[in-house]
Amino acid sequence: QVPQWQNNRSEGASLYILDPDGHKLELHVGDWRSRLTAAKANPFTEEMEFFL
C-alpha cells in the first residue's frame, strides 16, 4: 500500500502519494486546458488572475 499525503480536491482524477523516501508525488489525469478551465470556474484564491 502506498501512503497518500493529500486527498484529491482538484479537477479530474488525481492521486497524491509519498514515494519510499517520503517525497511528495502528484499524479493527474487531464491536460492543461481542462485544469485551466476548472481553475477559472473555481479559482484557488480571490486574487488569482489569468493572462491569456
mmCIF file of the C-alpha atoms, coordinates in Angstrom:
data_MODEL
# 
_entry.id   MODEL 
# 
loop_
_atom_site.group_PDB 
_atom_site.id 
_atom_site.type_symbol 
_atom_site.label_atom_id 
_atom_site.label_alt_id 
_atom_site.label_comp_id 
_atom_site.label_asym_id 
_atom_site.label_entity_id 
_atom_site.label_seq_id 
_atom_site.pdbx_PDB_ins_code 
_atom_site.Cartn_x 
_atom_site.Cartn_y 
_atom_site.Cartn_z 
_atom_site.occupancy 
_atom_site.B_iso_or_equiv 
_atom_site.pdbx_formal_charge 
_atom_site.auth_seq_id 
_atom_site.auth_comp_id 
_atom_site.auth_asym_id 
_atom_site.auth_atom_id 
_atom_site.pdbx_PDB_model_num 
ATOM 1  C CA . GLN A 1 1  ? 0.000   0.000  0.000   1.00 0.00 ? 1  GLN A CA 1 
ATOM 2  C CA . VAL A 1 2  ? 1.249   3.485  -0.910  1.00 0.00 ? 2  VAL A CA 1 
ATOM 3  C CA . PRO A 1 3  ? 0.659   6.277  1.642   1.00 0.00 ? 3  PRO A CA 1 
ATOM 4  C CA . GLN A 1 4  ? -1.301  9.296  0.417   1.00 0.00 ? 4  GLN A CA 1 
ATOM 5  C CA . TRP A 1 5  ? -0.339  12.754 1.678   1.00 0.00 ? 5  TRP A CA 1 
ATOM 6  C CA . GLN A 1 6  ? -3.446  14.603 0.467   1.00 0.00 ? 6  GLN A CA 1 
ATOM 7  C CA . ASN A 1 7  ? -6.991  13.841 -0.667  1.00 0.00 ? 7  ASN A CA 1 
ATOM 8  C CA . ASN A 1 8  ? -7.998  14.905 -4.164  1.00 0.00 ? 8  ASN A CA 1 
ATOM 9  C CA . ARG A 1 9  ? -9.720  18.307 -4.196  1.00 0.00 ? 9  ARG A CA 1 
ATOM 10 C CA . SER A 1 10 ? -8.764  19.308 -7.728  1.00 0.00 ? 10 SER A CA 1 
ATOM 11 C CA . GLU A 1 11 ? -10.461 18.957 -11.077 1.00 0.00 ? 11 GLU A CA 1 
ATOM 12 C CA . GLY A 1 12 ? -10.346 15.447 -12.511 1.00 0.00 ? 12 GLY A CA 1 
ATOM 13 C CA . ALA A 1 13 ? -8.799  12.350 -11.059 1.00 0.00 ? 13 ALA A CA 1 
ATOM 14 C CA . SER A 1 14 ? -5.622  12.963 -9.083  1.00 0.00 ? 14 SER A CA 1 
ATOM 15 C CA . LEU A 1 15 ? -3.538  10.933 -6.667  1.00 0.00 ? 15 LEU A CA 1 
ATOM 16 C CA . TYR A 1 16 ? -1.176  12.419 -4.079  1.00 0.00 ? 16 TYR A CA 1 
ATOM 17 C CA . ILE A 1 17 ? 1.289   9.835  -2.792  1.00 0.00 ? 17 ILE A CA 1 
ATOM 18 C CA . LEU A 1 18 ? 4.594   9.547  -0.954  1.00 0.00 ? 18 LEU A CA 1 
ATOM 19 C CA . ASP A 1 19 ? 7.483   7.641  -2.523  1.00 0.00 ? 19 ASP A CA 1 
ATOM 20 C CA . PRO A 1 20 ? 9.591   5.283  -0.369  1.00 0.00 ? 20 PRO A CA 1 
ATOM 21 C CA . ASP A 1 21 ? 11.905  8.198  0.574   1.00 0.00 ? 21 ASP A CA 1 
ATOM 22 C CA . GLY A 1 22 ? 8.986   10.423 1.637   1.00 0.00 ? 22 GLY A CA 1 
ATOM 23 C CA . HIS A 1 23 ? 8.964   12.669 -1.458  1.00 0.00 ? 23 HIS A CA 1 
ATOM 24 C CA . LYS A 1 24 ? 5.539   14.010 -2.418  1.00 0.00 ? 24 LYS A CA 1 
ATOM 25 C CA . LEU A 1 25 ? 4.295   12.990 -5.867  1.00 0.00 ? 25 LEU A CA 1 
ATOM 26 C CA . GLU A 1 26 ? 1.200   14.241 -7.689  1.00 0.00 ? 26 GLU A CA 1 
ATOM 27 C CA . LEU A 1 27 ? -0.410  12.220 -10.479 1.00 0.00 ? 27 LEU A CA 1 
ATOM 28 C CA . HIS A 1 28 ? -3.106  13.992 -12.510 1.00 0.00 ? 28 HIS A CA 1 
ATOM 29 C CA . VAL A 1 29 ? -5.449  12.936 -15.300 1.00 0.00 ? 29 VAL A CA 1 
ATOM 30 C CA . GLY A 1 30 ? -6.245  15.619 -17.836 1.00 0.00 ? 30 GLY A CA 1 
ATOM 31 C CA . ASP A 1 31 ? -4.377  18.318 -19.672 1.00 0.00 ? 31 ASP A CA 1 
ATOM 32 C CA . TRP A 1 32 ? -3.566  21.979 -19.114 1.00 0.00 ? 32 TRP A CA 1 
ATOM 33 C CA . ARG A 1 33 ? -6.781  23.067 -20.871 1.00 0.00 ? 33 ARG A CA 1 
ATOM 34 C CA . SER A 1 34 ? -9.076  21.135 -18.532 1.00 0.00 ? 34 SER A CA 1 
ATOM 35 C CA . ARG A 1 35 ? -7.136  22.291 -15.458 1.00 0.00 ? 35 ARG A CA 1 
ATOM 36 C CA . LEU A 1 36 ? -7.198  25.936 -16.604 1.00 0.00 ? 36 LEU A CA 1 
ATOM 37 C CA . THR A 1 37 ? -10.947 25.746 -17.289 1.00 0.00 ? 37 THR A CA 1 
ATOM 38 C CA . ALA A 1 38 ? -11.531 24.315 -13.805 1.00 0.00 ? 38 ALA A CA 1 
ATOM 39 C CA . ALA A 1 39 ? -9.303  26.977 -12.193 1.00 0.00 ? 39 ALA A CA 1 
ATOM 40 C CA . LYS A 1 40 ? -11.243 29.747 -13.946 1.00 0.00 ? 40 LYS A CA 1 
ATOM 41 C CA . ALA A 1 41 ? -14.549 28.278 -12.751 1.00 0.00 ? 41 ALA A CA 1 
ATOM 42 C CA . ASN A 1 42 ? -13.268 27.814 -9.197  1.00 0.00 ? 42 ASN A CA 1 
ATOM 43 C CA . PRO A 1 43 ? -10.142 29.968 -8.546  1.00 0.00 ? 43 PRO A CA 1 
ATOM 44 C CA . PHE A 1 44 ? -7.723  28.880 -5.829  1.00 0.00 ? 44 PHE A CA 1 
ATOM 45 C CA . THR A 1 45 ? -7.794  32.415 -4.333  1.00 0.00 ? 45 THR A CA 1 
ATOM 46 C CA . GLU A 1 46 ? -9.759  35.620 -4.913  1.00 0.00 ? 46 GLU A CA 1 
ATOM 47 C CA . GLU A 1 47 ? -6.560  37.304 -6.115  1.00 0.00 ? 47 GLU A CA 1 
ATOM 48 C CA . MET A 1 48 ? -5.987  34.763 -8.905  1.00 0.00 ? 48 MET A CA 1 
ATOM 49 C CA . GLU A 1 49 ? -5.544  36.453 -12.306 1.00 0.00 ? 49 GLU A CA 1 
ATOM 50 C CA . PHE A 1 50 ? -5.436  34.911 -15.771 1.00 0.00 ? 50 PHE A CA 1 
ATOM 51 C CA . PHE A 1 51 ? -3.308  36.372 -18.555 1.00 0.00 ? 51 PHE A CA 1 
ATOM 52 C CA . LEU A 1 52 ? -4.139  34.832 -21.922 1.00 0.00 ? 52 LEU A CA 1 
# 
